[in-house]
Structure formats: structure tokens, C-alpha cells
Amino acid sequence: MKKILFPTDYSSAARHAFIYALGVARHLKSEIIVFHAYQIPRIRGGANLPRTMEETYASMRAEEKEKFDKHCTALRNLADKKGFDDVQLINLAQEGGSIASIVGTAKKMETDLIVMGTTGASGFKEVFLGSIAGEVMERADCPVLAVPEKAEFNGSIHQIAVTTTFKEEEKMALWKTLDFAKYFNANVICLHVNLEQAEFVNYHVAMLQKEFEHETSLSFRVVDGNNLEKALAHFLDEHDIDILAMLTHKRSVVEELFNYSRTKKMVYHSKTPILAIQA
């Protein structure tokens, strides 16, 4: 992993995630692309806009650039103050919508990971408004690490949990999580929440254990529960999990309304960073 994209909206949540991004970048020996997307209000008129309007647009873009430069200077100073002076920062601002710009820039720059902050949402906001982090998770082509504002980071990652429902496609997420964990010498717990008290669970766990028997840092756990999010949240707190990895899918608008993403829901309510790995 050589490139990490760090989108910022200048918020306290982004600043908090930046510290996390620095720690991850050091372990991965990656550079961080500090990215900001901004939008300039559009007025109809096209090429026939009066010169004064063109000057107004130029002035607004200059103002955005000045604001971004000041923010980047503050982030560089923060990185140096926290002892991350060895982490290279590349600054990039772009005019456009936040979600499309983040996803498009990550693809164009061939970034290996996106690290961004999230403040969460609740109720109808989850379904109809969502969060930028949640949307990026489902649209990006690379893994996305969403860092909640309440997440605590002491500079190291010891325990990573990855969820499974024993689907074949989830093995890819498990392999990617294991690769990620090796940079930190972290243990990985493959976790299944047994909502239906199904008897076949032990069989599937045994099959996974056999397939991954050479991965000494990997263990398997099954927890019973009636609610997936509550069971996961309890497990994360009880076992001091530093990151929860989950497989996510790109969804249509209809799918989003009627089959709400569990990965996205965990992002909104978890105090633990969520690593979304695209199917």
C-alpha cells in the first residue's frame, strides 16, 4: 500500500481521522494525499457571463485555495507535532461534489486505501441522507477506513475483527484483512453472529479453520444474538477491537431503501473504525 487518500472537510471529525491516517501511513510506509472537494455556486449564462461574474468565480476559487492551503499547513504542523514528520503529505483540492470527487480521485490516483472521518447519523437521516463516509464505502474501488469521531487511537493496532456469514465472497475480505493486519502485527478474529441459533455454524467454522490453518494470527469466534448491530457492538467493546472489517456491496437506490447496508449502519453507530472491503 503506497497511497492513502485522506478526504477532509476541515471538521473536527476529519482532524481526528487525520491522526489515524498518519499512524496507518507510517505502518504501511505510504504517502497521504490530503484531498478537499469544494463547490462554487453556478449561475446560468455559460460563455456569455459578464466579465464581473468571471472575476467573481476566480475570486471564489482563489478563496477556496487559500483556505485549503492554510488547512494543509495546519495539518503538516499537527503531523510534525505528533511525531509524524516522516510521513509525506501531498495536497490536492478539486471543484466538484464530495462523494463523486473522492471516489473519482481515488480511482484516478490509484490509491490503495481511503481514510476518512465520520460523525454518524440516526433515524431517517441514516436512510435518506446518509453520510459521505457511508456512501464512499459503497462506491469506492479500494478499501475505505471510516474513523468515528469517538474512536480512540494510541498509535498501534492489536486486534482486528472481520465479520462472516460463510459466503464464498467473504473469503476475499478475510484474506485482505489478514494482509492489512500483517503491517501492524495484529491478530485477526473472524467473527460470526449466530442470529438463528443455526446448527450448521460449527461445520462452517471448521471448514474455514481448515482453509486458513496456516494463518497463525487468525482465530474464529461465534456469538449468539438477536440483533446483529448490538451483538457486534458488545463484542467490539468486550474484546478491545481496534478495527472492524466488513464486506460491502455497491447498491442501487431501490436496494438502498429496502435493504439498508449493515456496513453503513455500523459506521453510524460504532465507536470502532470500520474497514469496508468491496465485494
WOFEN-V612280 format. One record per residue. N is the residue number from 0. NEAR is the number of other C-alpha atoms within 12 Angstrom. D_CENTER is the distance of its C-alpha to the mean C-alpha in Angstrom with 1 decimal. Layout:
N:NEAR:D_CENTER / N:NEAR:D_CENTER
This chain:
0:24:15.0 / 1:22:16.6 / 2:34:14.2 / 3:44:10.9 / 4:49:10.2 / 5:49:9.7 / 6:48:10.3 / 7:40:12.6 / 8:34:14.8 / 9:28:17.0 / 10:18:16.1 / 11:20:16.3 / 12:26:12.7 / 13:32:11.7 / 14:32:14.4 / 15:33:13.3 / 16:39:9.8 / 17:47:12.0 / 18:38:13.9 / 19:40:11.1 / 20:45:10.4 / 21:43:14.1 / 22:32:14.6 / 23:39:12.2 / 24:37:14.0 / 25:29:17.3 / 26:27:17.0 / 27:25:15.8 / 28:22:18.4 / 29:28:16.2 / 30:32:16.7 / 31:44:14.3 / 32:38:14.7 / 33:43:14.6 / 34:42:14.4 / 35:36:15.8 / 36:31:17.0 / 37:29:20.1 / 38:21:22.7 / 39:20:26.5 / 40:14:28.6 / 41:15:30.7 / 42:14:34.5 / 43:10:36.4 / 44:11:39.0 / 45:11:37.5 / 46:10:39.6 / 47:11:42.3 / 48:15:40.5 / 49:14:42.8 / 50:13:42.4 / 51:11:41.5 / 52:19:38.5 / 53:19:37.3 / 54:13:37.8 / 55:18:35.8 / 56:21:32.8 / 57:15:33.2 / 58:15:33.4 / 59:20:30.2 / 60:23:28.3 / 61:18:30.0 / 62:17:28.9 / 63:25:25.2 / 64:23:25.6 / 65:15:27.3 / 66:19:24.7 / 67:28:21.9 / 68:22:24.2 / 69:16:24.8 / 70:27:21.2 / 71:31:20.6 / 72:18:23.7 / 73:19:22.6 / 74:37:19.3 / 75:29:21.5 / 76:18:23.9 / 77:21:21.3 / 78:28:20.1 / 79:18:23.8 / 80:14:24.6 / 81:19:22.0 / 82:16:23.4 / 83:28:20.9 / 84:19:23.5 / 85:20:23.1 / 86:33:19.6 / 87:24:20.2 / 88:32:18.7 / 89:24:19.2 / 90:27:19.3 / 91:28:18.9 / 92:33:19.5 / 93:26:20.1 / 94:26:21.9 / 95:21:20.3 / 96:21:18.1 / 97:25:14.6 / 98:32:12.7 / 99:27:15.2 / 100:30:15.3 / 101:45:11.7 / 102:35:11.8 / 103:25:15.4 / 104:36:15.0 / 105:34:12.4 / 106:23:15.0 / 107:17:17.9 / 108:25:17.0 / 109:22:16.0 / 110:30:12.9 / 111:32:11.7 / 112:42:8.1 / 113:50:5.9 / 114:47:5.1 / 115:52:5.6 / 116:44:7.6 / 117:43:8.7 / 118:32:12.3 / 119:32:12.5 / 120:25:15.4 / 121:19:18.4 / 122:13:21.2 / 123:13:21.8 / 124:15:19.0 / 125:28:16.5 / 126:26:18.4 / 127:17:19.9 / 128:18:17.7 / 129:29:14.2 / 130:31:11.5 / 131:36:10.1 / 132:48:6.4 / 133:45:7.9 / 134:39:10.0 / 135:46:7.8 / 136:48:6.2 / 137:39:9.9 / 138:31:11.4 / 139:38:9.8 / 140:28:11.9 / 141:36:9.7 / 142:40:7.0 / 143:46:3.3 / 144:45:2.5 / 145:53:3.0 / 146:46:6.5 / 147:39:9.4 / 148:30:12.5 / 149:23:14.6 / 150:31:12.8 / 151:22:15.3 / 152:27:15.0 / 153:14:18.3 / 154:20:17.5 / 155:25:17.4 / 156:29:15.6 / 157:25:18.2 / 158:34:17.1 / 159:41:14.3 / 160:45:14.9 / 161:47:14.3 / 162:43:15.8 / 163:34:18.6 / 164:29:21.2 / 165:30:23.1 / 166:18:22.4 / 167:17:23.0 / 168:19:19.8 / 169:28:17.8 / 170:27:19.6 / 171:24:17.6 / 172:34:14.4 / 173:41:16.5 / 174:25:17.8 / 175:30:14.5 / 176:40:13.5 / 177:31:17.0 / 178:22:16.8 / 179:34:13.7 / 180:34:15.5 / 181:23:18.7 / 182:23:17.5 / 183:27:17.5 / 184:21:20.4 / 185:27:18.5 / 186:31:19.8 / 187:38:18.1 / 188:36:19.2 / 189:39:19.3 / 190:36:19.5 / 191:35:21.4 / 192:31:22.2 / 193:27:25.7 / 194:20:26.2 / 195:16:29.5 / 196:15:31.1 / 197:17:31.5 / 198:13:33.9 / 199:15:32.3 / 200:25:29.3 / 201:19:31.2 / 202:14:32.1 / 203:25:28.6 / 204:27:27.5 / 205:18:30.6 / 206:18:29.8 / 207:30:26.3 / 208:23:27.8 / 209:15:30.4 / 210:16:28.0 / 211:22:25.8 / 212:15:28.9 / 213:12:28.5 / 214:24:25.1 / 215:17:26.5 / 216:25:23.2 / 217:31:22.4 / 218:28:23.8 / 219:33:23.8 / 220:28:24.0 / 221:32:25.1 / 222:29:25.0 / 223:22:27.0 / 224:20:26.0 / 225:14:26.7 / 226:16:23.3 / 227:25:20.1 / 228:25:17.8 / 229:21:20.6 / 230:24:21.2 / 231:43:17.7 / 232:30:17.5 / 233:21:20.9 / 234:33:20.2 / 235:31:17.1 / 236:20:19.5 / 237:13:22.5 / 238:22:21.2 / 239:25:19.1 / 240:34:16.0 / 241:38:13.5 / 242:47:10.5 / 243:47:10.6 / 244:46:9.8 / 245:44:10.6 / 246:39:11.9 / 247:38:11.3 / 248:30:13.8 / 249:26:14.6 / 250:24:17.0 / 251:15:20.0 / 252:15:20.9 / 253:13:23.3 / 254:13:21.1 / 255:24:18.6 / 256:16:21.5 / 257:13:23.2 / 258:17:20.6 / 259:26:17.7 / 260:31:14.4 / 261:32:14.2 / 262:40:10.5 / 263:44:10.1 / 264:36:13.0 / 265:42:11.6 / 266:48:8.7 / 267:37:11.7 / 268:31:14.0 / 269:38:12.5 / 270:30:13.1 / 271:41:11.2 / 272:47:7.6 / 273:46:6.1 / 274:45:5.5 / 275:48:6.1 / 276:40:9.1 / 277:31:11.1 / 278:25:14.7
